[in-house]
Amino acid sequence: MPPKSDPSVPVEITVRVTGGISGNPASLAPKVGPLGMSPKKIADDIAKVTKEWMGLRITVKLIVQNRQATIEVVPSAAALLIRALNEPKVTVPKGTPTLHKGNLAIEDVVGVAAVMRPRSLAKEFKGTVKEVLGTAKSVGCTVEGADPIDILARVDEGEFDDKFEGKQ
């Protein structure tokens, strides 16, 4: 049997959950059980923290130290874009692909890119905006009333450079 881990050492656990819903504690048990934590309590805490992301699949980072869990929401670009669309909640059967037919302003895309910048691999902020535009294409929404790929070409031409001023 392996030796017990030191409880004072912080342990990071990453979990993908549906926001606002108390997930199945059985899926958390193998991750938090060895750390001496209750999976049911952790599932309830995650549901409370992710309430504002209701219905969206998001990543949550648990930092466990001294049998105390700190929960951090790490949203993806897709989750941020869908949230920016402000679509009403729709109940569809599980497994049905959801099409997001909405329109975003370029300011919304720049805002999402600013949140995603620390995790982006792009050298410049303009590259991060282009990554977010690609995500908008996969989500299925439009930007400024046009296809995100057309906006991407306009970003390459430098049309929106004034919006990126001061962003790193």
N, C-alpha and C positions, 0 to 999 in steps of 0.2 A: 504494500500500500504506500502511495507517495506521501511525503511529509506534509503536514498541514501548512497552509500559506500564512504568512504574517498578516494579521488584520489591519495593521497600520499602513501597509503599502497600498496605494490606490490602484484599483483594477478598473479598466475601461471595458465596457460591454456595449456593442452596437446591435440594435434590434430594429427591424422594420415593422411598423405597426400601422393600423388604421386609426386616424386621429379621433379622439373623443370616445373611443369604444374600449371598454375593459376587455382585453384579449384573453385568450386561453392561458391560464396559469401553467398548464402542463408544458407549453412551449418555452416558458421562461425557467421552469424548474431545473433543467440540466445546467443552465448558465448561472443562476443566482443561488441555487441550493447549496453547492459546495462552499459558498461564501457565508453561509449561515443566515440567509435572508428568506423571508416568506414570499414565494412567487405570487400569491394572491394579493398581498399588500403592494408589491411592486407593480402588478398589473393595474390595480386601482389608482396608484400614484401616476402612472403613465397616462391613464385616461383623463385624470384631472389636468395634467400639464398640457396635454394635446387637445383640450376642448375647443380651442379656437381653430384647429385644423380639422374639424369634424368631417368625416367621410373621405379624407384624402390619405393616401398612403405616404407616410413620412418616416424618416430615419430618426431614431432616438438614441442618444448616447447616455448610458448609465455609468456614473463614476462612483464606485463603491469603496469606502474607506471606513474602517472601524465599524463595520456592519451598518453604516449609514449610506443611503443612496442619494446621489444628486442627479437629477434628470435634466438633460439638455436636448432641445429639439434641433435637429440638423436638417433643415428643409432642402429638397432638391430644387433644381431650376424649374422642373415641370410643376412641382407643387406650388412654387411661388407664382408662376404664370397663371395657373388655374385659379389660385386665390385672387390674383389681380383682376381676373375676368368677372368676379362677383356674380357667378352664375347661381341661380336658385338650386336648392337641393333637389335631386331627382332620384327616385328609387327605381333602379333597374335590376333585373335578375343577375345574380352573380355570374361572371364570365362574359357578359355582354359588353362589347367595347363601347366606351363612352366617347362621343364626338363633342368637342368643345367649339361651338360656333359662336365666337365672340370676337370683338375687336379691341386691340390694345393700342394705346398711344405710345409713341417712341419714349416718352418720359417713364412709362411703366417698365419698358424693357430696360432702360438705363438704371432704374431703381433695382430691378431684379439682378442686373449685372453687378451693381455695387455690393449687394449682399453676397453674391457668388464669387466676387473677386479673390478673397483669400484662398479659395479652393480651386481656382481656375489655373490652368497650366499655360495660359496665354501670356506673352511677354508684355503686351500693352492692354489698356482698358478696352480699346477698340476691338481687340481679339475676343475679350470676354463678352462684349455685346454681340459679336458674331456667333459665339457659342450659344447664347441665349436665344438669338433669332433662329438658329437651327432647332433648338428645343421647341420654340413656338411653332415651327413647321410640323414637327412630329406630334405636338399636342393637337393641332388642327385649327388654330385660331389665326386671325389676320392681324396685321400691324399697320396702323394708319390707313385702314381700308384696303390694303394690298397684301399680296402673298409675301410671307416673310423672306423668301428668296429674292424677290424684287427689292425689298428694303435692304437686304444684305448687299446687293450690288450698289445701291445708293450709298451705303456706309463705306464701301470700298472707294467710291468716287470722292468721298470726303464731304458729302452733303450735310451730315449731322455732326461734324467735328466740333461745332460750337456747344453741343449738348454734353460732350465728353470733357470739356475744359475743367481742369482741377481735379479730375478723377484719377485715381491711381489703381 
